[in-house]
Structure formats: C-alpha cells, structure tokens
C-alpha cells in the first residue's frame, strides 16, 4: 500500500471511525488483524447508544504488500487468539476512538482510545499533538528526559502513576503490525509536515530520493513515464490532496491467475497509472475511497488468505502427491531394468542354437555368434558369459533371468496400476481442497473461475450421505440437507461467513452457499439457483415461485427443546422471490471423480 494511497485512505477513514467503540480484536489469518468497531451514527453524542453500526478495520502488516482497509463484512476469527492479540484486547476492548493521526513517511496510523472520562478530558484539555523526529523512537523524545521504556509502560504501573497522565494509543504500522502505546498527554503524535520538490529540483530529488519522503517507490516508478508537464501536475495534485483513487483489474482474458504467479489480482493507486504500468488493465476511478480500497483489500488480502488456508489444508495431499510421483518415477527405472532382464532370453536362445558346437564343460568369457546357423555376411552378436559356469549353465541362467524379469514386469504392472489409481484419487482430493470441495464445476467454460469458488467446501472431510453437493453456474459450492439431520450436517460443514437459506413460512431443507471469505459477493444467479434448490425440497416444491430467506451462518442458532434441525435467525440479510426449477437438482450436480461420491450421495 503506497504511502500516498495510505494517506488518502486515512483522510476518509478518520471522520468515519472517530467516536466509534472498539470491540473485540481478532486474527482471521496469520498476519491479518481485524478490529471490530461499533460506529456511532452521525450527529450522535458519546452518551447515546442507539443508531450504531458495525464494521471491521483490517490490517495486514508485512514488509511486502501491506494493506489497511475498512470492511463492511465481518471476518470470522478462524483461530485461537495469540498473546499479542490478547494484549490488544486487554487495553482496547470497550474504548472509544477519540482522534486519529496519520504519519505519512512511516505509514503509521495512530488512534487515541479511551472511555467516556478520557473522551471528556481530551476535549477539555484540547490535547497538543507531538510528532517523533527522524531517528527517534516512536512515542518518545530523548530531549524530554523521560524514561526510554515509558512507551511500553502500562497505566497500572506505579512509576507511571507518579508522572503525567498517560493517554492510550493504538498504533497501526503497515510494516510492524499493531501495538498499544502509552504516551504522556502533552506529547501525543501529530501529522508530519511534508516538503515537496519544486519544479526545478525534481531531477535532483529523484537522484537523492531518501531525503524526500513524498517520493515513494511507486511514485518514483511512475514519474519517469510522464512528460515534464504531467509530472508537475501529478505532484501538485498529490500535494493538494483529495481527488479520486484509481482501481485496476486485469483484462477479461487474464482475469484467471496462473498457479504460483506473482502477478497481483488487482491494483490501486492515488493517481492514474501510465500505460506502461497499467498494461491494458481495466480502470475504475471514483471518490469512494473506502469502497475502492475495500474492494482491493478483498482481492489482495482476503482472497490471498483464503488461498493460503486452502493450500495449507491441501498440504498433506500435496506431499502425498509428490511421493506418489517419485514412486512412479522409480517404477519407470525398475521397468527398464526388468526389460533388460527379459532381453537375456534372446541370448539364451542363441546359445541354445549353437550349443552342439562345444563340449559340456566348455567355458569362455564371451562368444561371438551369428544370429542363425548360416555362415553368410550377417552381423554377429557377442554374448557375455560367466567363466565360473559352463556354456550350458550360462544358457540356463539366461533363461532363468528372463523368467524373473517377466514375473517382475507382471508385478510392476499391478503396482503401477495401484499407484496410478491412488494418484488420481489424491489429485482429485487436492483439487477439491483448493477449489471448494468439487472436482468439476458445471458451466459453459467447463470449470469455475477460481476467484468465485468457495474454498474448502468440505474442509477435507467426506461428504455425509445425508448432504447433497451442487455447483452453481458461477462456480459456488452449494450444500443441501436431505433431512433434519442432514440440515445439521450441512451447517457443520459451513464457515461462519457462508450464506444459509431456507424457504419462508414452512418446513424445508437448509441450503448453504460456500464463500471464500466474508467479503466475497455472491452473484444473483447463484442466489436464485440456491433458492430454487431449497424450494424444491420444501413445502413450496409445487409452486411456481417461492420466497427464500438468506442469512449468514454466524446468525443461525439451534433451538433447545425444538425438533431436530429447527433453528432461529438472529439476523436476516435479505429475502428474495425465486422461480422454482426442479431441473436444477440434476443439472447442478458435480461430476464425480473416481472413488468419490457425487451430489446424490451414492458411490
């Protein structure tokens, strides 16, 4: 995330989150933190409780390709909280965001947090903001005479209590991650004063770019591709701030990323990319900074995390796949050795044809024999012999070696057939783990777009016999329960961010739409097809159209004392009226790989 884009994002983010409550901190994936924020409605005072809405501030801190975005979709935790996450929860949960400070050059966002009393104190004192100078440690100035470890001092510390009151800051660093800092109230961080190169000193500034924080790596790559006037116009636009951001996606023919490719799935910048960098990608620009950054975050962060999780789930299968390939390669080598043993039969037959010429105890290191009993100009063949044995014994040994080679080839063929069958099964299972538990998806292209496949539809588990698996035309895995217990089994296979649906007003099967991550959009066609599958196994199966309720799995709860499979919906996403098409129950069944069960639940 370029510093200029980071600065534009922070400008739009600040008025949105100031006054919001920080709730739980989660770690949905390694290196990815999600801060749950309960946003206060506009015009709402600190004491008012109504009219709030929730979102997540997501941070992926890394040396390469870090990113920060605001997600309207809630990401599931997915793992137990680590010790750093528990520390963040200890000092942040239940606190208001009172102020924000963006440090451009370091790509740091400081959030002042506190309770109601801290909010009133901050407003009353009108806190002076302080910025760390170059070379200083974050949060403290060496000239102040304060102890160097005060930034890590907790409010409960007795030594800290004797000093000036400390303010609690949440530091979001795109390179180092998130941390809690406790700073004196009078010396808080502040935004940097940036110096921009004048038109006459741009070339020198590019040569000595370390002295110019505004010349970020992305900007240095782009500036040489513009003419002189465009360079100055771009620098002036960035200096003034504001304006659109530019979001780029690959052309239609290149939308599908190749496995192992380092090519990004999208790009986003605070200025329009020159043609040499845009490379024919589709451009989308707009003033909705938070929306475009969220869209890029879903591509660059959430989808990558989903692919990494699927790859981790498929890792044992990948290891077994490599082992099987090595075993098959060894069988190929063994086959060449056995074929050489079988070739000994020809030498044995040749010795048998000329055996009458030598006495029974005749021995020789080798014999040069014609291929037949004629004495013409036909080429002769040299047969190597064992001097410890007679010619007859050598002949019998050659026949014995040929028989051993033939038996070995028969066993090798059986072993190869077993390994190839296992290889096909492991390849299908690995493909299922990577592409959402389906070996093949229906559709005109013969396979789904990888970016729309719900990864890990079965989570490596076997498909229960009371759960049916379908694949929508957009490549989404759909799970439907056959009965009440099947409805429970389908929900156990689902993630918290998956979509659950059911017919409104009566009994029916539960259907799950698997998603790769919480921010993935489900096309209307998939919503309608999943709704039709739910209606076909419900009280509205004979109707022309049916009303379907949709909710996230996280908001579905089992009801104690009620019948098996009976649930309650804590929050409904929306409801839709869909056409009931019974042909989808057959058309959307996935093709069954060898040794697996298809959507019918039969072998």
Secondary structure, 3 states (H helix, E strand, C coil): CCHHHHHHHHHHHHHHHCCCEEEEEEEEECCEEEEEEEECCCCCCCCCCCCCEEEEEEEECCCCCCEEEEECCCCCCCCCCCHHHHHHHHHHCCEEEEEEEEECCCCEEEEEEECHHHHHHHHHHCCCECCCCCCCCCCCCHHHCCCCCHHHCCCCCHHHHHCCCEEEEEEEECCCEEEEEEEECCCECCCCCCCCCCHHHHHHHHHCHHHCCCCCHHHHHHHCCCCHHHHHHHHHHHHHCCCCEEEEECCHHHCCCCCCCCCCCEEEECCCCCHHHHCCCEEEEECCHHHHHHHHHHHHHHHHHHHHHHHHHCHHHHHHHHHHHHHHHHHHHHHHHHHHHHCHHHHHHHHHHCHHHCCCCCCCCEEEEECCCCCCCCCEEEEECCCCCCHHHHHHHHHHHHHHHHHHHHHHHHHHHHHHHHHHHHHHHHHHHHCCCCCCCCCCCCCCCHHHCCCCCCCCCCCCCCEEEEECCCCCEEEEECCHHHHHHHHHCCCCCCEEEEECCCCECCEEECCCCCCCCCCHHHHHHHHHHHHHCECCCCCCEEEEEEEEHHHEEECCCCCCCCEEECCCCEEEEEECCCCHHHHCECCCCCCCCCCCCCC
